[in-house]
């Protein structure tokens, strides 16, 4: 699972209060920040079980289905670092309100979409709102809670809520689709968002970062547009082939836009991603490893949902329940990884996680059109996501340990961006592979299973390569506490 978390600001980030309003109860600030984080993370996974229903209702093709997921993920990751900068410059409370407002309105628009393009546009705006909202959830919390044990507990609560949002997505989506309709996986955000907005206006206190920097809007637009264009070009290869102009032109345009992004980052005074950071071995290697491994792991939820519903005939609720053990496995892996770090070292734990995930993906690649729950869904799913959890924590630790303390928040945001972007591009590639093998979206269950199985075999190979890459490139030194 792609476990989305906003870019972290370090707990010691200096802030200054700019509001004379009476300080609200700390628990209330924590609750509001966690509610915002829960909505952002929940929306990464909640739509997965609704995909078959969306396709039937709106006539979405195979490419359209992947863009229901990717439109959100690419906008979210592409603007996440910019959202953190905007909070420092214009105020965390203000950006929390702007982000949550955008997210809520886009959810309303998506819930009432009558055409596929309307749904995809709404998902992209949701991702933009999430990118503005997510960084503020943690910085507001750390500004409100004093350093020490209380702040550690508050951050732990925030982390657990984020993980819980990802884990609950499949189940919540299944309940809503089965009991109401697919539209409610989006519309449910509206009343919740309105309540959180009202509470934030009334109770949150404004704060800003100690350092005022110019927003790198050109950089954010270039990287987001470049990656979206690249993903579109990859998806076009499914129907047009790799040598057709309809695929080559967007592929080349995406690469050009990403090249321009690097040029802008090298020349601007306040870059979105300071390129000097990428010269650090720990930062560069951990981000590349996260991007490569994320390109495989993110696709698991998408294809497992399609397999359970399109092949095995599960209802949306049954599909959501079927993936609950996998959801909790990623939490278990994330929580277990810190216990292994002092013993095995961060590099070894990351390699171990990638190999455990590879075993799960390899097992899943043996799927059949009449597979049983225990051996065709639960056990391989648990292995895949246990490995994902074991991999993510040490990679983040290694990246942050190699950067200066003042850059820890930026590096945290960068590692999350790498994971999400890797997942988005990986999903575009995997969808093309599945469609090419199965013969299209209207194939029979046996052909669909063959296409999905090829995806999991491909992901297995990528994860083995990722494990080798981690072993060779990640620093041997254990991450600092």
VOBA-11076 format. One line per field, with one value per residue (C-alpha): x, y, z; residue in one letter; residue number from 1. Coordinates in Angstrom, 3 decimals. Layout:
VOBA-11076
c1 = [X:...] .
c2 = [Y:...] .
c3 = [Z:...] .
r = [A:...] .
k = [NUM:...] .
//
This chain:
VOBA-11076
c1 = [0.000:0.936:0.819:0.600:1.870:2.353:5.823:6.952:8.208:10.698:9.288:11.842:10.863:10.679:7.297:5.888:2.332:0.531:-2.884:-4.054:-6.965:-7.110:-5.044:-7.343:-7.091:-4.164:-6.289:-8.579:-5.703:-4.411:-7.890:-8.364:-4.901:-5.412:-8.840:-7.305:-4.558:-7.082:-9.095:-6.000:-4.676:-8.091:-8.711:-5.615:-7.117:-10.875:-11.618:-9.975:-12.958:-15.245:-13.331:-15.456:-18.658:-17.217:-16.324:-19.846:-21.586:-19.366:-18.075:-14.450:-11.934:-8.835:-6.840:-9.601:-9.551:-5.847:-6.287:-8.939:-6.035:-3.197:-4.912:-5.062:-1.627:0.297:-1.275:-0.801:2.875:3.728:2.454:3.227:6.538:5.027:2.200:4.696:6.476:3.147:2.300:5.598:5.041:1.306:0.437:-0.281:-3.870:-4.641:-3.193:-5.026:-8.301:-7.488:-6.394:-9.348:-11.748:-10.388:-10.443:-14.041:-15.375:-13.577:-15.093:-18.537:-17.851:-16.512:-19.465:-21.876:-19.748:-21.800:-18.894:-15.552:-13.576:-15.474:-14.493:-10.838:-10.737:-12.260:-9.678:-6.847:-8.227:-8.629:-4.934:-4.013:-6.088:-4.482:-1.018:-1.805:-3.555:-1.237:1.930:-0.082:-1.551:1.799:3.224:0.080:0.300:3.992:3.458:0.697:2.364:5.539:8.656:9.063:6.909:3.642:4.787:6.086:2.666:0.912:3.131:2.607:-1.155:-0.852:1.201:-1.231:-4.202:-2.460:-1.742:-5.291:-6.687:-4.817:-5.842:-9.508:-9.833:-10.797:-13.310:-14.900:-15.113:-16.710:-19.360:-20.232:-20.352:-22.396:-24.753:-25.133:-23.148:-19.615:-20.394:-20.358:-16.671:-16.276:-19.403:-18.625:-15.751:-18.173:-19.904:-16.699:-14.715:-17.337:-17.220:-13.409:-13.396:-15.769:-13.668:-10.445:-11.830:-12.990:-10.154:-6.885:-4.270:-2.230:1.502:4.276:7.771:10.764:12.166:10.262:11.032:9.628:7.303:8.780:5.544:7.278:9.116:5.923:4.051:6.890:7.401:3.673:2.929:6.011:5.151:1.480:2.475:4.952:2.315:-0.153:2.407:2.996:-0.748:-1.029:1.385:-1.350:-3.471:-0.994:2.286:5.629:6.642:3.393:3.395:0.460:2.709:6.133:5.136:3.819:6.724:9.253:7.295:7.236:11.004:11.556:9.371:11.266:14.537:13.253:12.275:15.868:17.120:14.748:15.732:19.419:18.880:16.197:17.162:14.534:14.117:11.382:14.052:17.592:19.717:22.608:20.606:20.568:24.367:24.255:24.542:22.019:19.386:19.862:20.036:17.076:14.877:15.752:15.117:11.767:10.766:11.696:10.112:7.049:6.506:5.687:4.068:1.548:-0.014:-0.887:-4.109:-5.299:-4.891:-5.958:-9.229:-9.796:-8.913:-11.298:-14.239:-13.724:-12.447:-13.540:-16.892:-16.536:-18.839:-17.176:-17.669:-16.258:-13.274:-12.660:-12.858:-10.592:-7.797:-8.063:-5.267:-2.971:-3.850:-2.875:0.269:1.708:1.086:2.748:5.764:6.087:5.910:8.265:11.005:12.358:12.872:15.138:17.133:19.545:20.198:20.373:20.994:18.756:20.182:19.659:16.111:15.228:16.679:14.849:11.570:12.023:12.742:9.738:7.558:9.104:8.109:4.551:4.399:5.876:3.272:0.504:1.698:0.508:-3.113:-5.840:-9.372:-10.823:-8.332:-9.220:-9.107:-6.379:-3.754:-4.749:-5.399:-4.665:-1.227:0.456:-1.212:0.113:3.637:3.529:2.424:4.532:7.525:6.308:6.122:9.564:11.083:9.617:10.744:14.500:14.621:13.117:15.525:18.549:17.507:16.921:20.075:22.256:20.781:21.350:18.848:17.294:16.593:14.914:11.402:12.229:13.862:10.844:8.594:10.940:10.915:7.108:7.058:9.399:7.173:3.984:5.493:7.082:3.698:1.925:4.369:4.498:0.723:0.732:3.307:1.611:-1.807:-0.324:1.296:-1.951:-4.043:-1.531:-1.516:-5.264:-6.408:-8.365:-10.928:-13.656:-11.557:-12.900:-11.849:-9.102:-7.517:-7.817:-6.138:-3.304:-2.784:-2.855:-0.452:2.043:1.865:2.791:5.640:6.968:6.686:8.586:11.485:11.506:11.613:14.536:16.375:15.440:16.873:20.163:20.216:19.666:22.407:24.912:24.067:22.502:25.014:26.091:26.020:22.970:20.589:21.000:18.310] .
c2 = [0.000:3.320:4.792:8.443:10.892:14.583:16.107:16.302:19.425:18.623:18.766:21.433:23.722:27.254:28.890:32.197:32.809:35.486:35.289:36.846:34.429:32.372:29.221:26.231:22.970:20.931:17.824:19.747:20.890:17.323:16.031:18.547:17.933:14.172:14.466:16.334:13.740:10.892:12.317:12.762:9.248:7.585:9.006:7.338:3.884:4.293:4.555:1.237:-0.973:1.469:1.242:-1.494:0.397:3.651:1.933:0.559:3.828:6.284:4.037:4.297:2.242:0.579:3.815:5.792:3.505:3.992:7.763:7.766:6.761:8.583:11.970:12.211:10.704:12.799:16.101:15.158:14.263:16.966:19.831:18.375:20.159:23.395:23.009:22.830:25.962:27.798:26.973:28.461:31.620:32.291:30.508:26.880:27.483:29.401:26.630:23.997:25.793:26.368:22.762:21.266:23.588:22.548:18.894:19.078:20.965:18.597:15.634:17.150:17.660:14.128:12.628:14.261:13.664:12.625:12.166:10.445:13.648:15.381:12.645:12.755:16.553:16.344:13.763:16.022:18.973:16.671:15.824:19.511:20.209:17.266:18.566:21.921:20.354:17.473:19.437:21.743:18.894:18.011:21.537:22.806:19.908:20.402:24.155:23.520:20.797:21.529:19.482:16.358:13.363:15.161:16.038:12.504:11.123:13.617:12.714:9.013:9.629:11.519:8.680:6.022:7.940:8.187:4.476:3.761:5.867:3.807:0.554:1.553:2.680:-0.663:-1.487:1.977:2.002:-1.439:-0.477:2.724:1.164:-1.835:0.147:3.303:3.787:4.507:8.226:8.090:7.235:10.890:12.480:11.190:13.701:16.630:16.517:15.419:18.163:20.786:19.849:19.917:23.251:24.793:23.521:24.748:28.257:28.451:26.801:26.638:29.302:30.688:29.997:30.443:29.092:31.075:31.291:33.139:31.845:32.442:29.797:27.736:27.581:27.019:24.023:22.484:22.971:21.537:18.399:17.688:18.322:16.401:13.320:13.435:13.710:10.868:8.677:9.515:8.539:5.215:4.538:5.295:2.506:0.041:0.879:2.580:0.743:2.155:3.506:5.343:9.139:9.206:7.515:8.882:12.559:12.637:10.466:12.881:15.916:14.496:13.961:17.508:18.983:17.028:18.264:21.847:21.188:20.216:23.328:25.573:23.916:24.509:28.209:29.369:30.912:28.941:25.595:23.126:20.410:21.741:19.670:19.769:17.381:14.819:14.781:13.181:9.404:8.616:10.986:10.031:6.271:6.163:8.206:6.112:2.940:4.305:5.273:1.859:-0.218:2.045:1.460:-2.159:-1.947:0.773:-1.308:-4.140:-2.534:-1.603:-5.072:-7.017:-5.059:-5.785:-9.452:-9.967:-8.259:-8.839:-12.421:-13.930:-12.123:-10.491:-7.610:-4.271:-4.945:-8.454:-7.083:-4.487:-7.110:-9.460:-6.873:-5.930:-8.355:-6.791:-3.329:-4.237:-5.992:-2.722:-1.124:-4.088:-3.852:-0.106:-0.529:-3.539:-1.957:0.399:-2.619:-4.249:-1.124:-1.230:-4.944:-5.309:-1.762:0.318:-0.978:-4.638:-4.033:-2.272:-5.145:-7.679:-5.815:-5.746:-9.495:-10.317:-8.262:-10.009:-13.388:-12.128:-10.740:-13.942:-15.984:-13.718:-14.233:-17.870:-16.662:-18.528:-17.660:-19.817:-19.073:-19.556:-16.676:-17.992:-18.828:-16.474:-13.295:-13.259:-14.862:-13.297:-9.967:-10.007:-10.789:-8.022:-5.374:-6.592:-6.144:-2.701:-1.591:-3.014:-1.201:2.291:3.092:2.397:4.187:7.299:6.983:6.700:9.687:11.937:10.804:12.010:15.507:18.547:18.917:21.946:19.910:16.973:18.192:18.760:15.337:13.710:15.364:14.309:10.638:10.668:12.354:9.693:6.913:8.425:9.349:5.934:4.400:6.566:5.825:2.163:1.895:3.345:0.751:-2.156:-1.281:-1.345:-4.725:-6.205:-4.947:-6.131:-9.669:-10.013:-8.471:-5.568:-4.699:-6.968:-10.140:-13.224:-13.990:-16.406:-13.822:-11.078:-13.364:-13.978:-10.238:-9.599:-12.494:-10.991:-7.718:-9.483:-11.371:-8.079:-6.492:-9.429:-8.863:-5.120:-5.750:-8.160:-5.490:-2.942:-5.207:-5.511:-1.744:-1.107:-3.541:-1.955:1.742:2.456:3.521:0.726:3.012:2.720:5.686:8.071:8.345] .
c3 = [0.000:-0.755:2.847:2.215:4.906:4.568:4.555:8.115:9.719:12.434:15.939:16.779:13.885:15.278:15.037:16.126:17.164:15.206:16.807:20.034:20.317:23.469:23.140:22.483:24.440:23.177:22.712:20.383:18.167:18.035:17.159:14.333:12.888:13.024:11.410:8.474:8.141:8.318:5.412:3.247:3.806:3.669:0.205:-1.195:-0.632:-0.180:-3.914:-4.797:-3.974:-5.825:-9.121:-10.769:-9.841:-11.202:-14.462:-14.874:-14.026:-15.919:-18.695:-17.615:-19.553:-18.141:-18.552:-16.874:-13.849:-13.247:-13.562:-10.833:-8.593:-10.365:-10.768:-6.975:-6.302:-8.852:-7.782:-4.119:-4.458:-6.994:-4.840:-1.393:-0.891:-2.207:0.309:3.148:1.938:1.604:5.215:6.399:4.343:4.650:7.882:8.764:9.868:6.677:4.487:6.548:5.809:2.125:1.613:3.469:1.659:-1.761:-0.754:0.484:-2.551:-4.926:-3.069:-3.592:-7.301:-7.723:-5.911:-8.364:-11.499:-14.531:-16.933:-16.487:-17.103:-14.306:-11.869:-12.935:-12.644:-9.163:-8.117:-9.308:-7.315:-4.317:-4.629:-4.790:-1.683:0.105:-0.810:0.817:3.807:4.726:5.670:7.946:9.965:11.541:11.812:13.571:15.978:16.788:17.220:19.760:21.851:23.851:23.198:25.258:26.080:25.282:21.762:21.204:22.172:19.904:16.932:17.630:17.581:14.286:12.782:13.986:12.597:9.216:9.169:10.316:7.494:4.945:6.630:6.905:3.279:1.794:4.512:4.577:0.787:0.732:3.278:1.410:-2.054:-0.915:1.314:-0.803:-4.012:-5.206:-5.032:-1.244:-1.068:-2.129:-0.668:2.835:2.907:2.639:6.057:7.781:6.057:6.944:10.643:10.712:8.852:11.372:14.260:12.659:12.065:15.655:17.536:15.612:16.299:13.414:13.261:10.736:10.255:11.375:7.846:5.111:1.621:-1.837:-3.219:-6.047:-8.042:-11.431:-9.982:-8.577:-11.848:-13.938:-11.844:-11.547:-15.231:-16.302:-14.278:-15.305:-18.984:-18.592:-16.926:-19.715:-22.349:-20.596:-20.476:-24.218:-25.052:-24.093:-27.125:-29.463:-28.889:-27.744:-31.165:-32.001:-31.973:-29.536:-26.976:-27.928:-27.928:-24.329:-23.182:-24.694:-23.470:-19.944:-19.982:-21.319:-18.567:-15.900:-17.402:-17.208:-13.593:-12.751:-14.565:-12.597:-9.312:-10.071:-10.763:-8.337:-5.007:-3.070:-4.851:-4.104:-3.931:-3.268:-5.646:-3.171:-0.994:-3.775:-3.779:-0.336:-0.720:2.008:0.607:-3.053:-2.484:-0.088:-2.434:-5.487:-3.474:-2.287:-5.834:-7.281:-4.519:-4.437:-8.165:-7.327:-3.910:-4.760:-7.529:-5.134:-3.870:-7.342:-8.855:-5.777:-5.780:-9.472:-8.981:-6.059:-7.783:-11.514:-11.263:-7.945:-7.891:-4.462:-3.596:-2.741:0.981:0.682:-1.244:1.470:4.215:2.266:2.278:5.967:7.043:4.431:5.721:9.248:8.022:6.709:10.121:11.831:9.523:10.107:13.880:13.938:11.798:14.532:16.818:14.221:13.347:16.324:15.777:11.997:10.801:8.556:5.278:6.207:7.436:4.166:2.126:4.300:3.760:-0.016:-0.064:2.130:-0.204:-3.222:-1.753:-1.349:-4.882:-6.262:-4.397:-5.663:-9.235:-8.990:-8.716:-10.584:-11.687:-8.895:-6.121:-2.468:-0.004:2.291:-0.343:-3.165:-1.167:2.560:2.976:-0.082:0.716:4.275:3.050:0.441:2.890:5.810:3.529:2.472:6.107:6.915:3.919:4.293:7.861:7.458:4.102:5.702:8.649:6.382:4.277:7.278:9.124:6.270:6.075:8.260:11.133:9.445:6.309:8.058:7.292:3.630:3.310:4.966:2.401:-0.405:0.625:0.681:-2.725:-4.144:-2.830:-4.245:-7.607:-7.966:-7.257:-9.820:-12.632:-11.622:-11.781:-15.307:-16.413:-14.624:-16.066:-19.552:-18.876:-17.546:-20.468:-23.061:-21.623:-20.920:-24.186:-22.712:-20.083:-21.526:-21.301:-19.546:-15.926:-16.984:-19.300:-16.653:-14.127:-16.575:-16.958:-13.215:-12.588:-15.049:-13.123:-9.887:-11.580:-12.942:-9.492:-7.994:-10.381:-9.637:-5.891:-6.246:-8.245:-5.552:-2.845:-4.748:-5.296:-1.586:-0.604:-2.977:-2.599:0.791:3.472:5.791:8.812:11.001:10.970:13.834:16.437] .
r = [X:X:X:X:X:X:X:X:X:X:X:X:X:X:X:X:X:X:X:X:X:X:X:X:X:X:X:X:X:X:X:X:X:X:X:X:X:X:X:X:X:X:X:X:X:X:X:X:X:X:X:X:X:X:X:X:X:X:X:X:X:X:X:X:X:X:X:X:X:X:X:X:X:X:X:X:X:X:X:X:X:X:X:X:X:X:X:X:X:X:X:X:X:X:X:X:X:X:X:X:X:X:X:X:X:X:X:X:X:X:X:X:X:X:X:X:X:X:X:X:X:X:X:X:X:X:X:X:X:X:X:X:X:X:X:X:X:X:X:X:X:X:X:X:X:X:X:X:X:X:X:X:X:X:X:X:X:X:X:X:X:X:X:X:X:X:X:X:X:X:X:X:X:X:X:X:X:X:X:X:X:X:X:X:X:X:X:X:X:X:X:X:X:X:X:X:X:X:X:X:X:X:X:X:X:X:X:X:X:X:X:X:X:X:X:X:X:X:X:X:X:X:X:X:X:X:X:X:X:X:X:X:X:X:X:X:X:X:X:X:X:X:X:X:X:X:X:X:X:X:X:X:X:X:X:X:X:X:X:X:X:X:X:X:X:X:X:X:X:X:X:X:X:X:X:X:X:X:X:X:X:X:X:X:X:X:X:X:X:X:X:X:X:X:X:X:X:X:X:X:X:X:X:X:X:X:X:X:X:X:X:X:X:X:X:X:X:X:X:X:X:X:X:X:X:X:X:X:X:X:X:X:X:X:X:X:X:X:X:X:X:X:X:X:X:X:X:X:X:X:X:X:X:X:X:X:X:X:X:X:X:X:X:X:X:X:X:X:X:X:X:X:X:X:X:X:X:X:X:X:X:X:X:X:X:X:X:X:X:X:X:X:X:X:X:X:X:X:X:X:X:X:X:X:X:X:X:X:X:X:X:X:X:X:X:X:X:X:X:X:X:X:X:X:X:X:X:X:X:X:X:X:X:X:X:X:X:X:X:X:X:X:X:X:X:X:X:X:X:X:X:X:X:X:X:X:X:X:X:X:X:X:X:X:X:X:X:X:X:X:X:X:X:X:X:X:X:X:X:X:X] .
k = [1:2:3:4:5:6:7:8:9:10:11:12:13:14:15:16:17:18:19:20:21:22:23:24:25:26:27:28:29:30:31:32:33:34:35:36:37:38:39:40:41:42:43:44:45:46:47:48:49:50:51:52:53:54:55:56:57:58:59:60:61:62:63:64:65:66:67:68:69:70:71:72:73:74:75:76:77:78:79:80:81:82:83:84:85:86:87:88:89:90:91:92:93:94:95:96:97:98:99:100:101:102:103:104:105:106:107:108:109:110:111:112:113:114:115:116:117:118:119:120:121:122:123:124:125:126:127:128:129:130:131:132:133:134:135:136:137:138:139:140:141:142:143:144:145:146:147:148:149:150:151:152:153:154:155:156:157:158:159:160:161:162:163:164:165:166:167:168:169:170:171:172:173:174:175:176:177:178:179:180:181:182:183:184:185:186:187:188:189:190:191:192:193:194:195:196:197:198:199:200:201:202:203:204:205:206:207:208:209:210:211:212:213:214:215:216:217:218:219:220:221:222:223:224:225:226:227:228:229:230:231:232:233:234:235:236:237:238:239:240:241:242:243:244:245:246:247:248:249:250:251:252:253:254:255:256:257:258:259:260:261:262:263:264:265:266:267:268:269:270:271:272:273:274:275:276:277:278:279:280:281:282:283:284:285:286:287:288:289:290:291:292:293:294:295:296:297:298:299:300:301:302:303:304:305:306:307:308:309:310:311:312:313:314:315:316:317:318:319:320:321:322:323:324:325:326:327:328:329:330:331:332:333:334:335:336:337:338:339:340:341:342:343:344:345:346:347:348:349:350:351:352:353:354:355:356:357:358:359:360:361:362:363:364:365:366:367:368:369:370:371:372:373:374:375:376:377:378:379:380:381:382:383:384:385:386:387:388:389:390:391:392:393:394:395:396:397:398:399:400:401:402:403:404:405:406:407:408:409:410:411:412:413:414:415:416:417:418:419:420:421:422:423:424:425:426:427:428:429:430:431:432:433:434:435:436:437:438:439:440:441:442:443:444:445:446:447:448:449:450:451:452:453:454:455:456:457:458:459:460:461:462:463:464:465:466:467:468:469:470:471:472:473:474:475:476:477:478:479:480:481] .
//
